[in-house]
């Protein structure tokens, strides 16, 4: 049996999407894969906890809902341009102190869907390293923005195989909190602190691109629906939306509204400069003030 520790973080709004991500892991696992799920809990309701736990009908697993002390994040900076980013995204900063008996854990965002067993990724050798990660699609722009050297590849933190033993040895948790400041989001902070002590794996383990750019015959192993335009909101032209709805099928959230109707409703959000509208993959924006 291959036992794997998996961590997700969410509030009550995103609990259903965490559940669908778990569903995908279970449905696409090997027979000998066994999961210990740790959900970093930002006020998840008892109803949603029961819904997530009911996914054991697909395959048995262990699950713990772990409350996080929000006072640790009083000085948090949430970028106005990323309205979909919440305090929950920063909860992974405290994994080393929360899970003192765990040496390795795979953190995934709630908008990541598996299409195969993650055993290969989980077994990546990270001895002496802080984490195994995947290059971000906007790597070059982010390197320039943060002043990174070309050799310091900027990674996407939505899939992070963390060596918690090494995190504790190198006092990474404190370093992450010390790096919080305006202008840096959670992913920037992780890149700055972990820089130079990480292992990169193939991008199929955190595929952030468009379907038309993907040349392989089989889907990516982990599909990451980056940006605010999620498949459950827009039915948009995000890559491989069908994999999300396959994972949704048979879960407590599988209904006509979620499977069909919701994708046709307009999505509106705003940042510091624009009001954004998305309907069935067609995006537009209207400037509403100067900054």
Beta strands, then each sheet from edge to edge (+ up, - down):
strand 1: 2-11
strand 2: 33-42
strand 3: 62-67
strand 4: 104-108
strand 5: 112-114
strand 6: 131-135
strand 7: 155-163
strand 8: 198-200
strand 9: 222-224
strand 10: 267-270
strand 11: 274-279
strand 12: 282-287
sheet 1: 3+ 2+ 1+ 4+ 7- 6+ 8+
sheet 2: 5+ 9-
sheet 3: 10+ 11- 12+
end
